[in-house]
């Protein structure tokens, strides 16, 4: 199949990355392999990505002058997290293309908008209701029932910005924990397991999806992703088709993570992430082209690479003190370590991950 390459970014071009965390770091490394240089923009000094990037700008996302200078120094901009202030995007996109585009950010930055979008394109989601006060809270609990999760509509990740509701008593107190915000009330889904699909689409519309990975969470944070998953062949096809439909509906460019619940009634979309994804780290040792290179290829207008899995992998995050296992893990010849270069160990903080490679 021929794919348009007239808009290919040439090696030597500079890619701007908003966010200097571990995802930005791994994107910068992938960009370097393809001959690009990276310029990181992050408010924090000594970010993980700054350790490998060609250049780093340390400034607030509200600093218009710094944003303009950053945008004028790069050929294209991407990002490692979705909660970028709209005001910053307004400044940047007047100067240089941002990929993935604004629509993907608009949808993913707000859980209600995201649910409405997914439902609007015919995909199944968890049952949900908008909560903007105590009356709507009780109305949602009567309509959806318990157990349930009450979430902020914005800025929640890794279990933050949400509370679990097990019964009607005490829900007002739980509601108050999340502040006086518009919230979303989501019903629990009786699912067998969770999977995620890492999918990519480039400027010419070429789509490539990785094998679904099966996820296990501990304390609201991803613990492991295993490939292959327990999905049947039919379910695997369905999962890939769901991811592809989302990519096409958003006219998406880049890598996207789609989390799915596997239930007896079929696959239900939990959420989407418009970026490279923690559950896709297994591709670093399970595929010739990992998710980070795939993302760079997509946003640079290159043909997508082959994401075929060549081995079985279990990816495990190293959270907090778990990073102290490095000396032990390094002795295992089947383990590939990926450490993020964070100097301070904190509970719940992702310090690195490892991929345990197994024969296919």
MITORLO-752314 format. One line per 10 residues: number of its first residue (from 1); their letters; for each residue x, y, z of C-alpha. Coordinates in nm, 2 decimals. Layout:
N
NUM> A> X,Y,Z | ... $
end
This chain:
360
1> XXXXXXXXXX> 0.00,0.00,0.00 | 0.13,0.34,-0.09 | 0.12,0.61,0.18 | 0.16,0.98,0.13 | 0.51,1.09,0.23 | 0.52,1.44,0.08 | 0.48,1.58,0.43 | 0.75,1.38,0.59 | 0.96,1.56,0.85 | 1.33,1.53,0.76 $
11> XXXXXXXXXX> 1.59,1.39,0.99 | 1.76,1.69,1.16 | 1.42,1.85,1.23 | 1.34,1.95,1.59 | 1.04,1.80,1.78 | 0.89,2.00,2.07 | 0.76,1.79,2.35 | 0.53,1.94,2.62 | 0.60,1.76,2.95 | 0.93,1.63,3.08 $
21> XXXXXXXXXX> 0.83,1.31,3.26 | 0.92,0.96,3.17 | 0.69,0.95,2.86 | 0.86,1.26,2.73 | 1.20,1.10,2.80 | 1.12,0.79,2.60 | 0.97,0.99,2.32 | 1.29,1.20,2.30 | 1.50,0.88,2.29 | 1.29,0.74,2.00 $
31> XXXXXXXXXX> 1.31,1.07,1.82 | 1.68,1.06,1.84 | 1.70,0.72,1.69 | 1.52,0.86,1.38 | 1.76,1.15,1.35 | 1.55,1.42,1.52 | 1.64,1.64,1.81 | 1.40,1.71,2.09 | 1.32,2.03,2.28 | 1.14,1.97,2.61 $
41> XXXXXXXXXX> 0.91,2.23,2.77 | 0.84,2.16,3.13 | 0.78,2.38,3.44 | 1.01,2.16,3.66 | 1.39,2.17,3.66 | 1.59,1.85,3.61 | 1.29,1.66,3.46 | 1.36,1.30,3.34 | 1.33,1.41,2.98 | 1.58,1.68,3.02 $
51> XXXXXXXXXX> 1.85,1.41,3.08 | 1.83,1.30,2.71 | 1.68,1.60,2.52 | 1.89,1.83,2.30 | 1.73,2.13,2.47 | 1.50,2.20,2.76 | 1.29,2.51,2.84 | 1.19,2.54,3.20 | 0.89,2.77,3.23 | 0.52,2.78,3.33 $
61> XXXXXXXXXX> 0.26,2.68,3.08 | 0.11,3.03,3.15 | 0.44,3.20,3.04 | 0.33,3.33,2.69 | 0.68,3.47,2.61 | 0.85,3.13,2.68 | 0.59,2.94,2.49 | 0.63,3.16,2.18 | 1.01,3.12,2.20 | 0.97,2.74,2.23 $
71> XXXXXXXXXX> 0.73,2.72,1.94 | 0.96,2.92,1.71 | 1.25,2.68,1.79 | 1.07,2.36,1.67 | 0.91,2.21,1.36 | 0.62,2.03,1.53 | 0.49,1.99,1.88 | 0.36,1.69,2.06 | 0.29,1.61,2.43 | 0.33,1.35,2.70 $
81> XXXXXXXXXX> 0.02,1.44,2.90 | -0.33,1.56,2.81 | -0.40,1.82,3.07 | -0.23,2.11,2.90 | -0.39,2.45,2.96 | -0.60,2.57,2.67 | -0.43,2.91,2.69 | -0.09,2.75,2.62 | -0.23,2.56,2.32 | -0.39,2.88,2.18 $
91> XXXXXXXXXX> -0.04,3.04,2.18 | 0.15,2.74,2.03 | -0.08,2.63,1.75 | -0.07,2.98,1.59 | 0.30,2.91,1.52 | 0.35,2.54,1.47 | 0.14,2.23,1.42 | 0.04,2.03,1.74 | -0.01,1.66,1.70 | -0.23,1.49,1.81 $
101> XXXXXXXXXX> -0.47,1.78,1.74 | -0.69,1.99,1.96 | -1.00,1.78,1.92 | -0.84,1.48,2.09 | -0.74,1.70,2.38 | -1.08,1.86,2.41 | -1.25,1.52,2.43 | -1.00,1.35,2.66 | -0.95,1.64,2.91 | -1.31,1.61,3.04 $
111> XXXXXXXXXX> -1.46,1.27,3.14 | -1.81,1.38,3.05 | -1.72,1.50,2.71 | -1.52,1.18,2.66 | -1.82,0.96,2.76 | -2.05,1.16,2.53 | -1.81,1.13,2.24 | -1.77,0.75,2.28 | -2.14,0.70,2.31 | -2.20,0.93,2.01 $
121> XXXXXXXXXX> -1.99,0.71,1.78 | -2.18,0.40,1.89 | -1.94,0.25,2.15 | -2.04,0.10,2.48 | -1.93,0.28,2.80 | -1.98,0.24,3.17 | -2.32,0.38,3.29 | -2.27,0.75,3.39 | -2.45,1.06,3.51 | -2.34,1.42,3.56 $
131> XXXXXXXXXX> -2.34,1.54,3.92 | -2.34,1.91,3.99 | -2.49,1.91,4.34 | -2.65,1.70,4.61 | -2.98,1.66,4.43 | -2.82,1.52,4.11 | -2.59,1.31,4.33 | -2.89,1.13,4.49 | -3.06,1.11,4.15 | -2.76,0.94,4.00 $
141> XXXXXXXXXX> -2.73,0.70,4.28 | -3.09,0.60,4.24 | -3.06,0.56,3.87 | -2.72,0.38,3.85 | -2.70,0.23,4.20 | -2.40,0.09,4.39 | -2.12,0.02,4.39 | -2.01,0.32,4.19 | -1.72,0.57,4.15 | -1.75,0.94,4.18 $
151> XXXXXXXXXX> -1.48,1.12,3.98 | -1.37,1.47,3.90 | -1.43,1.55,3.53 | -1.08,1.67,3.48 | -0.72,1.62,3.60 | -0.77,1.27,3.75 | -0.51,0.99,3.69 | -0.36,0.69,3.86 | -0.65,0.67,4.11 | -0.65,1.04,4.19 $
161> XXXXXXXXXX> -0.96,1.26,4.18 | -1.20,0.98,4.26 | -1.38,0.81,4.55 | -1.56,0.48,4.56 | -1.92,0.46,4.68 | -2.04,0.13,4.82 | -2.37,0.23,4.97 | -2.61,0.53,5.00 | -2.51,0.62,5.35 | -2.22,0.86,5.36 $
171> XXXXXXXXXX> -2.22,0.96,4.99 | -2.26,1.33,5.07 | -1.94,1.32,5.28 | -1.76,1.14,4.99 | -1.89,1.40,4.75 | -1.75,1.68,4.97 | -1.40,1.52,4.95 | -1.39,1.61,4.58 | -1.47,1.97,4.63 | -1.75,2.19,4.48 $
181> XXXXXXXXXX> -1.70,2.07,4.12 | -1.90,1.92,3.84 | -1.84,1.54,3.88 | -1.93,1.22,3.70 | -2.10,0.93,3.87 | -2.00,0.60,3.71 | -2.15,0.26,3.78 | -1.93,-0.04,3.84 | -1.91,-0.28,3.56 | -1.89,-0.66,3.63 $
191> XXXXXXXXXX> -1.59,-0.73,3.41 | -1.37,-1.03,3.37 | -1.05,-0.84,3.31 | -0.92,-0.51,3.16 | -0.72,-0.47,2.84 | -0.58,-0.18,2.65 | -0.51,-0.13,2.28 | -0.22,0.09,2.18 | -0.31,0.23,1.83 | -0.15,0.47,1.59 $
201> XXXXXXXXXX> -0.26,0.67,1.29 | -0.04,0.89,1.07 | -0.11,1.20,0.85 | -0.21,0.99,0.55 | -0.46,0.79,0.75 | -0.26,0.47,0.78 | -0.36,0.28,1.10 | -0.16,0.03,1.30 | -0.26,-0.14,1.63 | -0.06,-0.34,1.87 $
211> XXXXXXXXXX> -0.18,-0.66,2.03 | -0.41,-0.59,2.33 | -0.24,-0.61,2.66 | -0.41,-0.73,2.98 | -0.38,-0.50,3.27 | -0.38,-0.54,3.65 | -0.41,-0.24,3.88 | -0.30,-0.21,4.24 | -0.43,0.09,4.45 | -0.56,0.26,4.14 $
221> XXXXXXXXXX> -0.22,0.24,3.96 | -0.12,0.01,3.67 | 0.08,-0.28,3.81 | 0.13,-0.52,3.52 | 0.05,-0.55,3.15 | 0.07,-0.89,3.00 | 0.07,-0.99,2.63 | -0.08,-1.19,2.49 | -0.41,-1.12,2.68 | -0.69,-1.37,2.75 $
231> XXXXXXXXXX> -0.91,-1.22,2.47 | -1.04,-1.46,2.21 | -0.94,-1.40,1.85 | -1.29,-1.25,1.79 | -1.26,-1.02,2.09 | -0.91,-0.91,1.98 | -1.05,-0.81,1.64 | -1.33,-0.62,1.81 | -1.08,-0.44,2.04 | -0.87,-0.33,1.74 $
241> XXXXXXXXXX> -1.18,-0.22,1.55 | -1.29,-0.01,1.85 | -0.95,0.16,1.87 | -0.95,0.22,1.49 | -1.30,0.38,1.50 | -1.19,0.62,1.77 | -0.88,0.72,1.57 | -1.08,0.78,1.26 | -1.36,0.97,1.44 | -1.10,1.21,1.59 $
251> XXXXXXXXXX> -0.90,1.24,1.27 | -0.62,1.15,1.50 | -0.25,1.17,1.44 | -0.02,0.99,1.68 | -0.04,0.70,1.93 | -0.36,0.66,2.14 | -0.43,0.43,2.44 | -0.77,0.28,2.47 | -0.87,0.10,2.79 | -1.14,-0.17,2.76 $
261> XXXXXXXXXX> -1.34,-0.38,3.00 | -1.40,-0.74,2.89 | -1.75,-0.84,3.00 | -1.99,-1.12,2.92 | -2.19,-0.87,2.71 | -1.89,-0.76,2.51 | -1.62,-0.49,2.53 | -1.68,-0.17,2.71 | -1.46,0.14,2.67 | -1.34,0.27,3.00 $
271> XXXXXXXXXX> -1.13,0.56,2.88 | -0.89,0.69,2.62 | -0.56,0.86,2.65 | -0.43,1.08,2.35 | -0.07,0.99,2.40 | 0.18,0.71,2.45 | 0.05,0.49,2.73 | 0.20,0.31,3.04 | 0.03,-0.01,2.92 | 0.22,0.01,2.60 $
281> XXXXXXXXXX> 0.57,-0.01,2.75 | 0.58,-0.38,2.67 | 0.63,-0.29,2.30 | 0.98,-0.17,2.39 | 1.09,-0.54,2.41 | 0.80,-0.71,2.23 | 0.81,-0.54,1.89 | 1.05,-0.42,1.64 | 0.89,-0.07,1.64 | 0.78,0.03,1.99 $
291> XXXXXXXXXX> 0.49,0.28,2.08 | 0.74,0.57,2.12 | 0.89,0.54,1.77 | 0.55,0.47,1.63 | 0.43,0.80,1.78 | 0.72,0.99,1.64 | 0.67,0.83,1.30 | 0.30,0.93,1.30 | 0.34,1.29,1.40 | 0.64,1.34,1.16 $
301> XXXXXXXXXX> 0.44,1.22,0.86 | 0.64,0.90,0.82 | 0.49,0.56,0.73 | 0.40,0.36,1.04 | 0.63,0.08,1.14 | 0.55,-0.29,1.19 | 0.40,-0.33,1.54 | 0.38,-0.71,1.51 | 0.46,-0.88,1.85 | 0.76,-1.11,1.82 $
311> XXXXXXXXXX> 0.77,-1.23,2.18 | 0.55,-1.26,2.49 | 0.61,-0.99,2.75 | 0.50,-0.90,3.11 | 0.55,-0.53,3.18 | 0.56,-0.44,3.55 | 0.58,-0.09,3.69 | 0.83,-0.01,3.97 | 0.63,0.21,4.21 | 0.80,0.39,4.50 $
321> XXXXXXXXXX> 1.04,0.17,4.70 | 1.00,-0.11,4.44 | 1.28,0.06,4.25 | 1.52,-0.06,4.52 | 1.48,-0.41,4.36 | 1.70,-0.30,4.06 | 2.01,-0.49,4.17 | 1.81,-0.81,4.20 | 1.62,-0.75,3.87 | 1.94,-0.67,3.68 $
331> XXXXXXXXXX> 2.06,-1.03,3.74 | 1.77,-1.18,3.54 | 1.88,-1.22,3.18 | 1.51,-1.22,3.07 | 1.44,-0.88,3.22 | 1.49,-0.55,3.04 | 1.50,-0.25,3.29 | 1.38,0.10,3.20 | 1.45,0.35,3.48 | 1.32,0.70,3.46 $
341> XXXXXXXXXX> 1.60,0.89,3.64 | 1.38,1.04,3.91 | 1.60,1.13,4.21 | 1.33,1.13,4.48 | 1.14,0.81,4.57 | 0.78,0.88,4.68 | 0.49,0.64,4.76 | 0.28,0.59,4.45 | 0.55,0.74,4.22 | 0.64,0.56,3.90 $
351> XXXXXXXXXX> 1.02,0.52,3.92 | 1.06,0.28,3.63 | 0.94,-0.04,3.48 | 1.08,-0.37,3.35 | 0.98,-0.60,3.08 | 1.00,-0.97,3.14 | 1.05,-1.14,2.81 | 0.91,-1.49,2.75 | 0.92,-1.72,2.45 | 0.63,-1.68,2.22 $
end
